Amino acid sequence: MSKFKFQPRWKEELVVTGDGGQFILELPMGILSAYLPTEEAWKSKSPDWARNQYSDLKQELEEWCRENNAKFYIFETAGVGIEGKWS
């Protein structure tokens, strides 16, 4: 059973919804690609409720990317948007 739901948004953003709320990941559309911070960077960028769910998020995001013909990248500098603010 999936913990996360992924919904692309027109601003090249991927809205991620889980039991504890929402956050946004980068989703450039030139070449459809999803960006996730490294696990270490995730600890300081993620919302509190999702902090310990990195491995599940990574696995589900990789699956979403395969199903949607999107590339998947992990970068330390990848942004995470929480309540209208990016880190």
C-alpha positions as CSV (number, residue, x, y, z in Angstrom):
1,M,0.0,0.0,0.0
2,S,1.4,3.4,-1.0
3,K,2.1,6.0,1.7
4,F,2.4,8.9,-0.8
5,K,0.3,10.3,-3.7
6,F,2.1,12.3,-6.4
7,Q,0.4,15.1,-8.4
8,P,2.2,17.2,-11.0
9,R,1.4,20.9,-10.9
10,W,1.8,23.5,-13.6
11,K,4.7,25.4,-11.9
12,E,7.1,22.4,-12.6
13,E,6.3,21.1,-9.1
14,L,5.3,17.7,-7.9
15,V,2.9,17.9,-5.0
16,V,3.5,14.9,-2.6
17,T,0.7,14.1,-0.2
18,G,1.0,11.7,2.7
19,D,-0.8,11.0,6.0
20,G,0.8,14.0,7.7
21,G,0.3,16.7,5.0
22,Q,1.9,17.9,1.8
23,F,5.2,19.0,0.4
24,I,6.5,19.8,-3.0
25,L,9.4,18.4,-5.0
26,E,11.0,19.9,-8.2
27,L,9.5,18.4,-11.4
28,P,11.1,20.2,-14.5
29,M,9.0,19.6,-17.6
30,G,11.6,20.2,-20.4
31,I,12.6,16.6,-19.8
32,L,10.2,15.3,-17.3
33,S,12.3,14.7,-14.2
34,A,11.7,14.4,-10.5
35,Y,14.4,15.6,-8.0
36,L,14.8,14.2,-4.5
37,P,17.4,15.5,-2.0
38,T,19.9,13.0,-0.7
39,E,18.9,11.2,2.5
40,E,21.2,13.3,4.5
41,A,19.9,16.6,3.0
42,W,16.3,15.3,3.4
43,K,16.7,15.4,7.2
44,S,17.0,19.2,7.2
45,K,14.6,19.9,4.3
46,S,11.7,17.7,4.9
47,P,8.5,18.3,6.9
48,D,8.7,16.7,10.4
49,W,6.0,14.1,9.6
50,A,7.9,12.8,6.6
51,R,11.5,12.9,8.0
52,N,11.7,9.2,8.8
53,Q,10.0,8.1,5.6
54,Y,12.8,8.7,3.1
55,S,13.2,5.1,1.9
56,D,9.4,4.7,1.3
57,L,9.3,8.0,-0.5
58,K,12.3,7.2,-2.6
59,Q,10.9,3.8,-3.6
60,E,7.4,5.2,-4.4
61,L,8.8,8.2,-6.3
62,E,11.0,5.9,-8.4
63,E,8.0,3.8,-9.2
64,W,5.9,6.9,-10.1
65,C,8.7,8.0,-12.4
66,R,8.8,4.7,-14.2
67,E,5.1,4.7,-14.7
68,N,5.1,8.3,-16.0
69,N,8.3,8.0,-18.2
70,A,10.1,10.5,-16.0
71,K,13.7,10.6,-15.1
72,F,14.6,10.3,-11.4
73,Y,17.5,12.2,-9.8
74,I,18.9,12.4,-6.3
75,F,20.8,15.6,-5.6
76,E,21.9,17.1,-2.3
77,T,20.7,20.5,-3.5
78,A,17.3,19.4,-4.7
79,G,14.6,21.7,-3.1
80,V,11.6,20.8,-1.0
81,G,8.7,23.2,-0.7
82,I,6.8,23.3,2.6
83,E,3.9,25.7,3.1
84,G,5.0,28.0,0.2
85,K,8.7,28.1,1.3
86,W,11.5,26.3,-0.4
87,S,14.6,24.8,1.3
